[in-house]
Amino acid sequence: MQIIYKPRQSGKTTKLIEIASCEGCHMVCRNKREAERVFLVAKKLGFDIPFPLTFHEFINGLFFGVTIKGFVIDDVDLLVKYIARGVPVKAISINKEE
């Protein structure tokens, strides 16, 4: 798993679009408006990606898993907040793949 850790407006989503296109993965975005924006940015940059899923669709399994090679999640910090339903998440840990 790659972790893209950069400040706002520094190309994180563009990098994720590139990964999704190269790996044949589905992106996951916070909402439908952001999914539409990301899809249009991908097209503008010449990348072919499936239409992104929303956090709601991702969490509720509203996708056909057999056809999905993997996920690329944009704004994972917001996904964790979404899952926590407004309760502050004070810390997280991530396993380093070796």
Chimera marker file (.cmm) of the C-alpha trace (Angstrom):
<marker_set name="trace">
<marker id="1" x="0.000" y="0.000" z="0.000" r="1" g="1" b="0" radius="0.5"/>
<marker id="2" x="1.334" y="3.395" z="-0.985" r="1" g="1" b="0" radius="0.5"/>
<marker id="3" x="0.707" y="6.368" z="1.280" r="1" g="1" b="0" radius="0.5"/>
<marker id="4" x="0.608" y="9.794" z="-0.356" r="1" g="1" b="0" radius="0.5"/>
<marker id="5" x="1.293" y="12.317" z="2.419" r="1" g="1" b="0" radius="0.5"/>
<marker id="6" x="1.540" y="15.928" z="1.243" r="1" g="1" b="0" radius="0.5"/>
<marker id="7" x="-0.045" y="19.311" z="2.033" r="1" g="1" b="0" radius="0.5"/>
<marker id="8" x="-3.364" y="20.419" z="0.525" r="1" g="1" b="0" radius="0.5"/>
<marker id="9" x="-3.273" y="21.353" z="-3.160" r="1" g="1" b="0" radius="0.5"/>
<marker id="10" x="0.022" y="19.546" z="-3.751" r="1" g="1" b="0" radius="0.5"/>
<marker id="11" x="-1.103" y="16.896" z="-6.254" r="1" g="1" b="0" radius="0.5"/>
<marker id="12" x="-2.243" y="14.044" z="-4.003" r="1" g="1" b="0" radius="0.5"/>
<marker id="13" x="-5.467" y="13.407" z="-5.905" r="1" g="1" b="0" radius="0.5"/>
<marker id="14" x="-3.677" y="13.627" z="-9.253" r="1" g="1" b="0" radius="0.5"/>
<marker id="15" x="-1.184" y="11.000" z="-8.054" r="1" g="1" b="0" radius="0.5"/>
<marker id="16" x="-4.066" y="8.783" z="-6.920" r="1" g="1" b="0" radius="0.5"/>
<marker id="17" x="-5.752" y="9.181" z="-10.303" r="1" g="1" b="0" radius="0.5"/>
<marker id="18" x="-2.519" y="8.076" z="-11.954" r="1" g="1" b="0" radius="0.5"/>
<marker id="19" x="-2.254" y="5.023" z="-9.663" r="1" g="1" b="0" radius="0.5"/>
<marker id="20" x="-5.919" y="4.110" z="-10.225" r="1" g="1" b="0" radius="0.5"/>
<marker id="21" x="-5.459" y="4.316" z="-13.975" r="1" g="1" b="0" radius="0.5"/>
<marker id="22" x="-2.207" y="2.322" z="-14.072" r="1" g="1" b="0" radius="0.5"/>
<marker id="23" x="-3.420" y="-0.354" z="-11.632" r="1" g="1" b="0" radius="0.5"/>
<marker id="24" x="-7.009" y="-0.569" z="-12.913" r="1" g="1" b="0" radius="0.5"/>
<marker id="25" x="-8.374" y="0.362" z="-9.486" r="1" g="1" b="0" radius="0.5"/>
<marker id="26" x="-11.513" y="2.179" z="-8.388" r="1" g="1" b="0" radius="0.5"/>
<marker id="27" x="-11.120" y="5.468" z="-6.553" r="1" g="1" b="0" radius="0.5"/>
<marker id="28" x="-13.142" y="6.231" z="-3.442" r="1" g="1" b="0" radius="0.5"/>
<marker id="29" x="-14.101" y="9.884" z="-2.800" r="1" g="1" b="0" radius="0.5"/>
<marker id="30" x="-15.995" y="11.619" z="-0.004" r="1" g="1" b="0" radius="0.5"/>
<marker id="31" x="-19.202" y="12.323" z="-1.952" r="1" g="1" b="0" radius="0.5"/>
<marker id="32" x="-20.818" y="12.337" z="-5.394" r="1" g="1" b="0" radius="0.5"/>
<marker id="33" x="-19.745" y="15.897" z="-6.180" r="1" g="1" b="0" radius="0.5"/>
<marker id="34" x="-16.100" y="15.049" z="-5.474" r="1" g="1" b="0" radius="0.5"/>
<marker id="35" x="-16.406" y="11.797" z="-7.464" r="1" g="1" b="0" radius="0.5"/>
<marker id="36" x="-17.664" y="13.797" z="-10.452" r="1" g="1" b="0" radius="0.5"/>
<marker id="37" x="-14.841" y="16.324" z="-10.084" r="1" g="1" b="0" radius="0.5"/>
<marker id="38" x="-12.179" y="13.606" z="-9.839" r="1" g="1" b="0" radius="0.5"/>
<marker id="39" x="-13.613" y="11.756" z="-12.842" r="1" g="1" b="0" radius="0.5"/>
<marker id="40" x="-13.517" y="14.952" z="-14.945" r="1" g="1" b="0" radius="0.5"/>
<marker id="41" x="-9.961" y="15.755" z="-13.816" r="1" g="1" b="0" radius="0.5"/>
<marker id="42" x="-8.871" y="12.246" z="-14.791" r="1" g="1" b="0" radius="0.5"/>
<marker id="43" x="-10.409" y="12.647" z="-18.259" r="1" g="1" b="0" radius="0.5"/>
<marker id="44" x="-8.811" y="16.093" z="-18.663" r="1" g="1" b="0" radius="0.5"/>
<marker id="45" x="-5.399" y="14.621" z="-17.780" r="1" g="1" b="0" radius="0.5"/>
<marker id="46" x="-5.904" y="11.728" z="-20.197" r="1" g="1" b="0" radius="0.5"/>
<marker id="47" x="-6.338" y="8.993" z="-17.576" r="1" g="1" b="0" radius="0.5"/>
<marker id="48" x="-9.000" y="6.321" z="-17.936" r="1" g="1" b="0" radius="0.5"/>
<marker id="49" x="-10.576" y="5.390" z="-14.603" r="1" g="1" b="0" radius="0.5"/>
<marker id="50" x="-13.951" y="3.934" z="-13.614" r="1" g="1" b="0" radius="0.5"/>
<marker id="51" x="-16.381" y="6.426" z="-12.076" r="1" g="1" b="0" radius="0.5"/>
<marker id="52" x="-15.304" y="6.775" z="-8.404" r="1" g="1" b="0" radius="0.5"/>
<marker id="53" x="-17.294" y="5.365" z="-5.504" r="1" g="1" b="0" radius="0.5"/>
<marker id="54" x="-18.446" y="7.550" z="-2.616" r="1" g="1" b="0" radius="0.5"/>
<marker id="55" x="-17.579" y="6.831" z="1.023" r="1" g="1" b="0" radius="0.5"/>
<marker id="56" x="-21.196" y="5.710" z="1.506" r="1" g="1" b="0" radius="0.5"/>
<marker id="57" x="-21.034" y="3.253" z="-1.403" r="1" g="1" b="0" radius="0.5"/>
<marker id="58" x="-17.645" y="1.941" z="-0.260" r="1" g="1" b="0" radius="0.5"/>
<marker id="59" x="-18.627" y="1.390" z="3.386" r="1" g="1" b="0" radius="0.5"/>
<marker id="60" x="-21.954" y="-0.210" z="2.489" r="1" g="1" b="0" radius="0.5"/>
<marker id="61" x="-20.455" y="-2.515" z="-0.131" r="1" g="1" b="0" radius="0.5"/>
<marker id="62" x="-22.488" y="-1.001" z="-2.953" r="1" g="1" b="0" radius="0.5"/>
<marker id="63" x="-20.166" y="-2.312" z="-5.644" r="1" g="1" b="0" radius="0.5"/>
<marker id="64" x="-19.608" y="-5.571" z="-7.500" r="1" g="1" b="0" radius="0.5"/>
<marker id="65" x="-16.399" y="-6.815" z="-5.843" r="1" g="1" b="0" radius="0.5"/>
<marker id="66" x="-15.587" y="-9.511" z="-8.383" r="1" g="1" b="0" radius="0.5"/>
<marker id="67" x="-14.807" y="-6.876" z="-11.022" r="1" g="1" b="0" radius="0.5"/>
<marker id="68" x="-12.690" y="-4.607" z="-8.788" r="1" g="1" b="0" radius="0.5"/>
<marker id="69" x="-8.899" y="-5.011" z="-8.792" r="1" g="1" b="0" radius="0.5"/>
<marker id="70" x="-8.348" y="-2.678" z="-5.859" r="1" g="1" b="0" radius="0.5"/>
<marker id="71" x="-9.231" y="0.654" z="-4.279" r="1" g="1" b="0" radius="0.5"/>
<marker id="72" x="-7.459" y="4.000" z="-4.181" r="1" g="1" b="0" radius="0.5"/>
<marker id="73" x="-8.899" y="6.117" z="-1.371" r="1" g="1" b="0" radius="0.5"/>
<marker id="74" x="-8.750" y="9.906" z="-1.546" r="1" g="1" b="0" radius="0.5"/>
<marker id="75" x="-8.813" y="11.796" z="1.775" r="1" g="1" b="0" radius="0.5"/>
<marker id="76" x="-8.656" y="8.720" z="3.998" r="1" g="1" b="0" radius="0.5"/>
<marker id="77" x="-8.653" y="11.022" z="7.031" r="1" g="1" b="0" radius="0.5"/>
<marker id="78" x="-12.148" y="12.167" z="6.025" r="1" g="1" b="0" radius="0.5"/>
<marker id="79" x="-13.190" y="8.539" z="5.529" r="1" g="1" b="0" radius="0.5"/>
<marker id="80" x="-12.168" y="7.747" z="9.108" r="1" g="1" b="0" radius="0.5"/>
<marker id="81" x="-14.166" y="10.767" z="10.325" r="1" g="1" b="0" radius="0.5"/>
<marker id="82" x="-17.139" y="9.597" z="8.258" r="1" g="1" b="0" radius="0.5"/>
<marker id="83" x="-16.962" y="6.118" z="9.782" r="1" g="1" b="0" radius="0.5"/>
<marker id="84" x="-16.671" y="7.599" z="13.302" r="1" g="1" b="0" radius="0.5"/>
<marker id="85" x="-19.909" y="9.571" z="12.746" r="1" g="1" b="0" radius="0.5"/>
<marker id="86" x="-18.670" y="12.835" z="14.186" r="1" g="1" b="0" radius="0.5"/>
<marker id="87" x="-16.719" y="11.451" z="17.137" r="1" g="1" b="0" radius="0.5"/>
<marker id="88" x="-13.151" y="12.822" z="17.015" r="1" g="1" b="0" radius="0.5"/>
<marker id="89" x="-10.494" y="10.281" z="16.031" r="1" g="1" b="0" radius="0.5"/>
<marker id="90" x="-7.428" y="11.224" z="18.070" r="1" g="1" b="0" radius="0.5"/>
<marker id="91" x="-4.872" y="8.829" z="16.545" r="1" g="1" b="0" radius="0.5"/>
<marker id="92" x="-4.454" y="6.042" z="14.019" r="1" g="1" b="0" radius="0.5"/>
<marker id="93" x="-1.768" y="3.497" z="13.241" r="1" g="1" b="0" radius="0.5"/>
<marker id="94" x="-0.825" y="2.019" z="9.897" r="1" g="1" b="0" radius="0.5"/>
<marker id="95" x="1.025" y="-1.263" z="9.421" r="1" g="1" b="0" radius="0.5"/>
<marker id="96" x="4.138" y="-0.850" z="7.331" r="1" g="1" b="0" radius="0.5"/>
<marker id="97" x="4.224" y="-3.421" z="4.549" r="1" g="1" b="0" radius="0.5"/>
<marker id="98" x="7.524" y="-5.188" z="4.152" r="1" g="1" b="0" radius="0.5"/>
<link id1="1" id2="2" r="1" g="1" b="0" radius="0.2"/>
<link id1="2" id2="3" r="1" g="1" b="0" radius="0.2"/>
<link id1="3" id2="4" r="1" g="1" b="0" radius="0.2"/>
<link id1="4" id2="5" r="1" g="1" b="0" radius="0.2"/>
<link id1="5" id2="6" r="1" g="1" b="0" radius="0.2"/>
<link id1="6" id2="7" r="1" g="1" b="0" radius="0.2"/>
<link id1="7" id2="8" r="1" g="1" b="0" radius="0.2"/>
<link id1="8" id2="9" r="1" g="1" b="0" radius="0.2"/>
<link id1="9" id2="10" r="1" g="1" b="0" radius="0.2"/>
<link id1="10" id2="11" r="1" g="1" b="0" radius="0.2"/>
<link id1="11" id2="12" r="1" g="1" b="0" radius="0.2"/>
<link id1="12" id2="13" r="1" g="1" b="0" radius="0.2"/>
<link id1="13" id2="14" r="1" g="1" b="0" radius="0.2"/>
<link id1="14" id2="15" r="1" g="1" b="0" radius="0.2"/>
<link id1="15" id2="16" r="1" g="1" b="0" radius="0.2"/>
<link id1="16" id2="17" r="1" g="1" b="0" radius="0.2"/>
<link id1="17" id2="18" r="1" g="1" b="0" radius="0.2"/>
<link id1="18" id2="19" r="1" g="1" b="0" radius="0.2"/>
<link id1="19" id2="20" r="1" g="1" b="0" radius="0.2"/>
<link id1="20" id2="21" r="1" g="1" b="0" radius="0.2"/>
<link id1="21" id2="22" r="1" g="1" b="0" radius="0.2"/>
<link id1="22" id2="23" r="1" g="1" b="0" radius="0.2"/>
<link id1="23" id2="24" r="1" g="1" b="0" radius="0.2"/>
<link id1="24" id2="25" r="1" g="1" b="0" radius="0.2"/>
<link id1="25" id2="26" r="1" g="1" b="0" radius="0.2"/>
<link id1="26" id2="27" r="1" g="1" b="0" radius="0.2"/>
<link id1="27" id2="28" r="1" g="1" b="0" radius="0.2"/>
<link id1="28" id2="29" r="1" g="1" b="0" radius="0.2"/>
<link id1="29" id2="30" r="1" g="1" b="0" radius="0.2"/>
<link id1="30" id2="31" r="1" g="1" b="0" radius="0.2"/>
<link id1="31" id2="32" r="1" g="1" b="0" radius="0.2"/>
<link id1="32" id2="33" r="1" g="1" b="0" radius="0.2"/>
<link id1="33" id2="34" r="1" g="1" b="0" radius="0.2"/>
<link id1="34" id2="35" r="1" g="1" b="0" radius="0.2"/>
<link id1="35" id2="36" r="1" g="1" b="0" radius="0.2"/>
<link id1="36" id2="37" r="1" g="1" b="0" radius="0.2"/>
<link id1="37" id2="38" r="1" g="1" b="0" radius="0.2"/>
<link id1="38" id2="39" r="1" g="1" b="0" radius="0.2"/>
<link id1="39" id2="40" r="1" g="1" b="0" radius="0.2"/>
<link id1="40" id2="41" r="1" g="1" b="0" radius="0.2"/>
<link id1="41" id2="42" r="1" g="1" b="0" radius="0.2"/>
<link id1="42" id2="43" r="1" g="1" b="0" radius="0.2"/>
<link id1="43" id2="44" r="1" g="1" b="0" radius="0.2"/>
<link id1="44" id2="45" r="1" g="1" b="0" radius="0.2"/>
<link id1="45" id2="46" r="1" g="1" b="0" radius="0.2"/>
<link id1="46" id2="47" r="1" g="1" b="0" radius="0.2"/>
<link id1="47" id2="48" r="1" g="1" b="0" radius="0.2"/>
<link id1="48" id2="49" r="1" g="1" b="0" radius="0.2"/>
<link id1="49" id2="50" r="1" g="1" b="0" radius="0.2"/>
<link id1="50" id2="51" r="1" g="1" b="0" radius="0.2"/>
<link id1="51" id2="52" r="1" g="1" b="0" radius="0.2"/>
<link id1="52" id2="53" r="1" g="1" b="0" radius="0.2"/>
<link id1="53" id2="54" r="1" g="1" b="0" radius="0.2"/>
<link id1="54" id2="55" r="1" g="1" b="0" radius="0.2"/>
<link id1="55" id2="56" r="1" g="1" b="0" radius="0.2"/>
<link id1="56" id2="57" r="1" g="1" b="0" radius="0.2"/>
<link id1="57" id2="58" r="1" g="1" b="0" radius="0.2"/>
<link id1="58" id2="59" r="1" g="1" b="0" radius="0.2"/>
<link id1="59" id2="60" r="1" g="1" b="0" radius="0.2"/>
<link id1="60" id2="61" r="1" g="1" b="0" radius="0.2"/>
<link id1="61" id2="62" r="1" g="1" b="0" radius="0.2"/>
<link id1="62" id2="63" r="1" g="1" b="0" radius="0.2"/>
<link id1="63" id2="64" r="1" g="1" b="0" radius="0.2"/>
<link id1="64" id2="65" r="1" g="1" b="0" radius="0.2"/>
<link id1="65" id2="66" r="1" g="1" b="0" radius="0.2"/>
<link id1="66" id2="67" r="1" g="1" b="0" radius="0.2"/>
<link id1="67" id2="68" r="1" g="1" b="0" radius="0.2"/>
<link id1="68" id2="69" r="1" g="1" b="0" radius="0.2"/>
<link id1="69" id2="70" r="1" g="1" b="0" radius="0.2"/>
<link id1="70" id2="71" r="1" g="1" b="0" radius="0.2"/>
<link id1="71" id2="72" r="1" g="1" b="0" radius="0.2"/>
<link id1="72" id2="73" r="1" g="1" b="0" radius="0.2"/>
<link id1="73" id2="74" r="1" g="1" b="0" radius="0.2"/>
<link id1="74" id2="75" r="1" g="1" b="0" radius="0.2"/>
<link id1="75" id2="76" r="1" g="1" b="0" radius="0.2"/>
<link id1="76" id2="77" r="1" g="1" b="0" radius="0.2"/>
<link id1="77" id2="78" r="1" g="1" b="0" radius="0.2"/>
<link id1="78" id2="79" r="1" g="1" b="0" radius="0.2"/>
<link id1="79" id2="80" r="1" g="1" b="0" radius="0.2"/>
<link id1="80" id2="81" r="1" g="1" b="0" radius="0.2"/>
<link id1="81" id2="82" r="1" g="1" b="0" radius="0.2"/>
<link id1="82" id2="83" r="1" g="1" b="0" radius="0.2"/>
<link id1="83" id2="84" r="1" g="1" b="0" radius="0.2"/>
<link id1="84" id2="85" r="1" g="1" b="0" radius="0.2"/>
<link id1="85" id2="86" r="1" g="1" b="0" radius="0.2"/>
<link id1="86" id2="87" r="1" g="1" b="0" radius="0.2"/>
<link id1="87" id2="88" r="1" g="1" b="0" radius="0.2"/>
<link id1="88" id2="89" r="1" g="1" b="0" radius="0.2"/>
<link id1="89" id2="90" r="1" g="1" b="0" radius="0.2"/>
<link id1="90" id2="91" r="1" g="1" b="0" radius="0.2"/>
<link id1="91" id2="92" r="1" g="1" b="0" radius="0.2"/>
<link id1="92" id2="93" r="1" g="1" b="0" radius="0.2"/>
<link id1="93" id2="94" r="1" g="1" b="0" radius="0.2"/>
<link id1="94" id2="95" r="1" g="1" b="0" radius="0.2"/>
<link id1="95" id2="96" r="1" g="1" b="0" radius="0.2"/>
<link id1="96" id2="97" r="1" g="1" b="0" radius="0.2"/>
<link id1="97" id2="98" r="1" g="1" b="0" radius="0.2"/>
</marker_set>
